[in-house]
Amino acid sequence: MKSGNTVTSFFTIIILYLYIYNPIPRWTGIGFGALFMVISLVYVLFYKKEFIRYLRYYKTALILSLIMIPYVYLVININGKSDYQVVVDLIIWVIFSTCTPFWLIKVFITKEKKIIFWDKILLVGFIASLFSCIALFVPSFNSLLREIQIDITGGHSEEQIGFRFYGLAINLSSAYGYVQGLLASLCLLKLDKSHKKYALYFITLTLSVIVNARTGLFPIVITLVYLTIRSIVKLSFIQLSKIVIGGLFAFYIGVVLIRYLPGVYDFVMDFFDQISDMSEKGGLEDSAYVRMIQYPSTLEGLLFGEGHSLYGIGARDSSDIGYVNQIFLGGLVFAGLLLIYEFVIFKSILKWSRDKVFSTIFFVSILVFNYKGVNFYAGAAYIKLYMLYYFVLLYNKLHMRSNIFQV
C-alpha cells in the first residue's frame, strides 16, 4: 500500500511539472499542455454534473471570460484586423482555467492521502530549479536541455542566449522565472515559520530566477520587505540582526556563485544598472519600458480598442507591456474586464485560503507581471498555477477538506 502511494505521488509530481512548466519536446513540436487540455475536455464530458457544481461558484468569472471572447472577435472584425490568434488564446485560457484544473484535482491530486498542496508544488518547483542550476554549472547538460526542447530562446540574440535560458520549461525568460520567484517567496514565508528544510529550496529557486527572468525577483523582494517590517515590530534587536545577517550572507553567496560565470554576472548587475539609470535625470524617459507606454490616438480606440496588439511589430512602435497591448486590442473595456476577472478570482481565494499574505503577494505579483508581458490570459505558468490554487480551494469548500491543500 505504501509503495502504491509512492508511485501515485511520483506520477502526480510528473504531471504537475508538465502542467506548470510545459516543456515542448523538439520531436513533437507541441507542449504537454495541449494534450492535457484535450484530455480534460473529454473528462469533463463524462463528469459534467460535478463540473457544473464547481462552475456555480466560478460563474461570475466564467461569464466575464465568455464575454471577452466575442467582444475581442467583434473589435478585430470592425477594425479590419486579422489578429485572431488572440481569440484562440482566450478560448484556451478559459479551458485551462476550468477544465484542466478540475481534471488534475479529481484524477491526480486527490488520489493521495494527507497531501499538502503547496508542499507538493514547492517540490515540483525545486525539481525545476535543479534543472536550471545543473544547466548553469554544467554546459554539456545545458546543451542537452536546449537540444531536446523546441526554441526555448525565443529568438533572442546569441549574446543574450549565452547567459540566460537555463532549464526544462517553456518561457524560461519570462513566466518560468515568475513562478519560480513566487515559490521562492513562499519558501521565505515557510522559513519564517521555522520550516528550515525550505532553505535549500529557496536558494535554488532564487538562482533559477536570477539567471532566467529578473522580474521574478519582485515577489521575493515584497516578501522580504513584509517580513522585515513585521520583524521590526515583533522581534527583538538580536533576532532582527540574525535575519538581516542571514539575508546578507545568502545574497553574498549568490553573488559569489554567479560572479565567475561568463555573462551571468553582467546580466544580473545590468538589472540594477537599469534601475539606477531610471532614477537619474532623463533616465526615466530613456527607459525602454517607459517608451513602451503608448495609447490609441482616438477616444474610440482608447475605450474600445483598435483590434490589434503592439507586441513585436517594430523596434520603436512595439510594446511588451501587457496593459498597453490589452488596451490597443480591446480598449479600456477589455482591459477593465480582465482586471475585474482577476479581482473576482482573488476575492474568492482570499476568502477561502488560510494564508492571506501569500495569496495577496501572488495576486499583486500577477498585476506586476502583466506589465512585463501579455500574461493575464496567456498560458503562463503562474496563471495556470493560480487557477489550480483557486480550484483546489474550491474543492476544499465543496468537500469539507480544509485539512489538506493549504499553505
C-alpha positions in Angstrom: 0.0 0.0 0.0 2.9 2.3 0.9 4.6 1.6 -2.4 1.4 2.3 -4.3 1.2 5.7 -2.6 4.8 6.4 -3.6 4.1 5.6 -7.2 1.0 7.8 -7.2 2.9 10.6 -5.6 5.7 10.3 -8.2 3.3 10.3 -11.1 1.5 13.3 -9.7 4.7 15.2 -9.5 5.5 14.5 -13.1 2.0 15.6 -14.2 2.2 18.8 -12.2 5.6 19.6 -13.6 4.4 19.1 -17.2 1.3 21.1 -16.5 3.0 24.1 -14.9 6.2 24.3 -16.9 5.0 22.7 -20.2 8.4 21.9 -21.9 7.9 21.4 -25.6 9.9 18.3 -26.9 11.6 19.0 -30.2 10.4 15.7 -31.6 6.7 16.5 -31.0 6.5 20.3 -31.6 3.7 20.7 -29.1 3.7 21.0 -25.4 2.0 18.7 -22.9 -0.4 21.5 -22.1 -2.2 20.9 -25.4 -2.5 17.2 -24.5 -3.8 17.9 -21.0 -6.4 20.3 -22.5 -7.9 17.7 -24.8 -7.9 15.0 -22.1 -9.5 17.4 -19.6 -12.2 18.4 -22.1 -13.1 14.7 -22.6 -13.0 14.1 -18.9 -15.4 16.9 -18.2 -17.9 15.4 -20.6 -18.1 12.3 -18.5 -18.3 14.2 -15.2 -20.3 17.2 -16.3 -22.7 17.2 -13.3 -19.9 17.6 -10.8 -18.1 20.0 -13.1 -21.2 22.2 -13.3 -21.3 22.1 -9.5 -17.9 23.7 -9.5 -18.9 26.3 -12.1 -21.7 27.6 -10.0 -19.1 29.1 -7.7 -17.0 30.2 -10.7 -19.9 31.6 -12.7 -19.1 35.3 -12.3 -15.6 34.9 -13.5 -16.7 32.5 -16.2 -19.3 34.9 -17.5 -16.7 37.6 -17.7 -14.3 35.4 -19.6 -17.0 34.3 -22.0 -18.0 37.9 -22.7 -14.4 38.8 -23.6 -14.1 36.2 -26.4 -16.9 37.5 -28.7 -16.1 41.1 -27.7 -12.5 40.8 -28.9 -13.6 39.0 -32.1 -16.0 41.8 -32.9 -13.4 44.5 -32.3 -10.9 42.8 -34.6 -13.5 42.5 -37.3 -14.8 46.0 -37.0 -11.3 47.4 -37.3 -10.4 45.1 -40.2 -7.6 43.4 -38.4 -6.5 39.8 -38.5 -5.1 39.1 -35.1 -7.4 36.1 -34.5 -4.8 34.2 -32.5 -5.8 36.3 -29.5 -9.3 34.9 -29.8 -7.8 31.4 -29.8 -5.7 32.3 -26.8 -8.7 33.4 -24.9 -10.6 30.2 -25.6 -7.5 28.1 -24.5 -7.3 30.3 -21.4 -10.9 29.5 -20.5 -10.3 25.8 -20.8 -7.0 26.0 -18.8 -8.8 28.0 -16.2 -11.7 25.5 -15.7 -11.5 22.0 -17.3 -7.8 21.3 -16.8 -7.6 22.2 -13.0 -10.8 20.2 -12.4 -9.3 17.1 -14.2 -5.9 17.4 -12.3 -7.6 17.6 -8.9 -10.0 14.8 -9.5 -7.7 12.3 -11.2 -4.3 13.0 -9.6 -4.1 15.3 -6.6 -7.0 13.8 -4.6 -5.7 10.3 -5.1 -3.0 11.0 -2.5 -3.7 10.9 1.3 -2.7 13.8 3.6 -1.3 15.8 0.7 -0.3 19.4 1.4 -0.9 21.2 -1.9 1.9 23.9 -1.6 4.4 21.4 -0.3 3.8 19.3 -3.4 4.1 22.4 -5.7 7.2 23.5 -3.9 8.8 20.1 -4.6 7.9 20.4 -8.3 9.4 23.9 -8.4 12.5 22.7 -6.6 13.0 20.0 -9.2 12.6 22.6 -12.0 15.2 24.8 -10.2 17.6 21.8 -10.0 17.4 21.5 -13.8 18.3 25.2 -14.1 21.2 25.0 -11.5 22.7 22.0 -13.1 22.4 23.5 -16.6 24.1 26.7 -15.3 27.2 24.9 -13.9 27.4 22.0 -16.4 27.5 23.3 -20.0 27.0 19.9 -21.6 23.8 19.4 -19.6 22.6 22.8 -20.7 23.3 21.9 -24.3 21.3 18.7 -23.9 18.3 20.6 -22.5 18.4 23.1 -25.4 18.7 20.3 -27.9 15.6 18.3 -26.7 13.4 21.4 -26.4 11.9 23.4 -29.2 13.3 27.0 -29.5 13.5 27.9 -25.8 15.5 31.0 -26.6 12.5 32.7 -28.3 14.6 34.4 -31.0 16.9 36.3 -28.6 20.4 37.2 -29.7 23.4 35.0 -29.3 24.8 37.4 -26.7 21.6 37.1 -24.5 21.4 33.3 -25.0 24.9 33.0 -23.7 23.8 33.7 -20.1 20.1 33.0 -20.0 17.7 30.2 -20.7 18.7 27.5 -18.2 16.0 24.9 -17.5 13.5 22.4 -18.7 10.4 24.6 -19.4 8.7 26.9 -21.8 9.1 30.7 -21.5 12.3 30.5 -19.5 13.0 34.2 -19.8 9.5 35.2 -18.5 6.8 33.1 -17.0 9.2 30.4 -15.7 11.2 32.9 -13.7 8.0 34.5 -12.4 6.6 31.3 -11.0 10.0 30.4 -9.5 10.0 33.8 -7.8 6.6 33.2 -6.3 7.6 29.8 -5.0 10.8 31.3 -3.5 8.7 33.9 -1.7 6.6 31.1 -0.3 9.8 29.4 0.9 10.6 32.6 2.8 7.2 32.5 4.5 7.7 28.9 5.4 11.2 29.6 6.7 9.7 32.3 8.8 7.6 29.6 10.4 10.8 27.6 11.2 10.4 25.1 8.4 14.2 25.0 7.8 14.1 22.3 5.1 13.0 25.0 2.7 16.3 26.9 2.9 17.7 24.8 0.1 14.6 25.2 -2.0 14.8 29.0 -1.6 18.5 29.1 -2.7 17.9 27.0 -5.9 14.6 28.7 -6.7 16.1 32.2 -6.4 19.1 31.2 -8.5 16.8 29.9 -11.2 15.1 33.3 -11.2 18.3 35.3 -11.4 19.7 33.6 -14.4 16.4 33.5 -16.4 14.0 36.3 -15.6 15.0 39.0 -13.1 11.4 40.4 -12.8 10.7 37.2 -10.9 12.6 38.7 -8.0 9.6 41.0 -7.4 7.6 38.6 -5.1 10.8 37.7 -3.2 11.6 41.4 -2.5 8.0 42.1 -1.5 8.1 39.2 0.9 11.4 40.3 2.4 10.0 43.8 2.9 6.9 42.3 4.6 8.9 40.1 6.9 11.4 42.9 7.7 8.7 45.3 8.7 6.9 42.7 10.7 10.1 41.7 12.4 10.9 45.3 13.4 7.5 45.4 15.1 7.6 42.0 16.8 11.2 40.8 17.2 14.0 41.8 19.4 17.1 43.5 18.1 19.1 40.3 18.3 16.5 38.3 16.4 16.2 41.0 13.7 20.0 41.2 13.4 20.1 37.4 12.8 17.6 37.8 10.0 19.5 40.7 8.4 22.9 39.0 8.7 21.5 35.7 7.3 19.9 37.5 4.3 23.1 39.4 3.5 25.1 36.2 3.8 22.7 34.4 1.4 22.9 37.3 -1.0 26.7 37.3 -0.9 26.9 33.5 -1.6 24.6 34.0 -4.6 26.8 36.8 -6.0 29.9 34.6 -5.5 28.3 31.7 -7.3 27.4 33.8 -10.4 30.5 36.1 -10.3 32.7 33.7 -12.2 30.2 32.5 -14.7 30.7 34.3 -18.1 28.0 36.8 -18.8 25.7 35.9 -15.9 27.2 38.4 -13.5 26.9 41.2 -16.1 23.3 40.1 -16.8 22.3 40.4 -13.1 24.2 43.6 -12.5 22.6 45.2 -15.6 19.2 44.8 -13.8 20.4 47.1 -11.0 22.1 49.5 -13.5 18.7 49.9 -15.3 17.0 50.8 -12.0 19.8 53.3 -11.3 19.6 54.8 -14.7 15.9 55.4 -14.4 16.5 57.4 -11.2 18.9 59.8 -12.9 17.8 62.9 -14.8 16.5 61.9 -18.2 16.9 58.3 -17.4 13.2 57.7 -16.9 12.3 59.0 -20.3 15.0 56.9 -22.0 13.9 53.7 -20.3 12.7 51.1 -22.8 9.7 50.2 -20.7 8.7 53.8 -20.3 8.9 54.3 -24.1 6.7 51.3 -24.5 3.8 53.1 -22.7 1.6 54.1 -25.6 -2.1 54.8 -26.1 -4.5 54.7 -29.0 -4.7 58.1 -30.8 -8.5 58.4 -30.6 -11.0 58.3 -27.8 -12.9 55.5 -29.6 -9.7 53.5 -29.8 -8.9 54.1 -26.1 -12.3 53.0 -25.0 -13.0 50.1 -27.3 -9.6 49.2 -28.8 -8.1 49.0 -32.3 -8.3 45.2 -32.7 -4.5 44.6 -32.7 -1.6 44.5 -30.3 1.8 46.2 -30.5 3.8 43.2 -29.5 6.7 42.7 -31.8 5.5 45.0 -34.6 8.7 47.1 -34.8 11.7 48.4 -32.9 10.2 51.7 -31.9 6.5 51.1 -32.2 6.3 47.8 -30.4 5.4 47.3 -26.7 5.9 44.3 -24.4 3.6 45.8 -21.7 0.5 43.7 -21.2 -1.8 46.6 -20.2 -0.8 48.6 -23.4 -1.4 45.6 -25.6 -4.7 44.9 -24.0 -5.9 48.5 -24.5 -4.9 48.5 -28.1 -6.6 45.2 -28.6 -9.9 45.8 -26.9 -9.6 49.2 -25.2 -10.3 50.1 -21.6 -13.4 47.9 -21.8 -11.3 44.7 -22.4 -8.5 45.7 -20.0 -11.2 46.5 -17.4 -12.9 43.1 -17.9 -9.6 41.4 -17.4 -8.9 43.3 -14.2 -12.4 42.6 -12.8 -11.9 38.9 -13.6 -8.6 38.8 -11.7 -10.2 40.7 -8.7 -13.1 38.2 -8.6 -10.7 35.2 -8.5 -8.6 37.0 -5.9 -11.6 37.8 -3.7 -12.6 34.1 -3.6 -9.0 32.9 -2.9 -8.7 35.4 -0.1 -12.0 34.2 1.4 -11.2 30.5 1.2 -7.4 30.5 1.9 -5.9 30.4 5.3 -2.8 32.2 4.2 -3.8 35.7 3.3 -0.3 37.0 3.0 0.9 34.7 0.2 -2.4 34.9 -1.6 -2.1 38.7 -1.7 1.6 38.5 -2.8 0.6 36.1 -5.6 -2.2 38.5 -6.8 -0.1 41.6 -6.6 2.7 39.8 -8.5 0.3 38.9 -11.3 -0.6 42.5 -11.7 3.1 43.5 -11.9 4.0 40.6 -14.3 1.3 41.8 -16.7 3.3 45.0 -17.1 6.3 42.9 -18.3 4.3 40.9 -20.8 0.8 39.9 -22.0 0.1 37.5 -19.2 -3.4 37.8 -17.8 -5.0 35.4 -20.3 -2.0 33.5 -21.7 -0.9 30.0 -20.7 1.8 31.4 -18.4 3.0 29.0 -15.7 1.9 31.2 -12.8 -1.5 31.9 -14.3 -2.1 28.1 -14.5 -0.8 27.7 -11.0 -3.1 30.5 -9.8 -6.2 28.9 -11.2 -5.2 25.4 -9.9 -4.9 27.0 -6.5 -8.3 28.5 -6.9 -9.9 25.2 -7.8 -8.1 23.4 -5.0 -9.6 25.8 -2.5 -13.0 25.4 -4.1 -12.6 21.6 -3.8 -11.9 22.1 -0.1 -15.0 24.2 0.2 -17.3 21.7 -1.6 -15.9 18.6 0.1 -15.1 20.0 3.5 -11.4 19.0 3.1 -9.8 22.0 4.9 -7.1 19.8 6.4 -5.4 19.5 3.1 -4.3 21.7 0.2 -3.2 24.6 2.4 0.0 26.6 2.6 
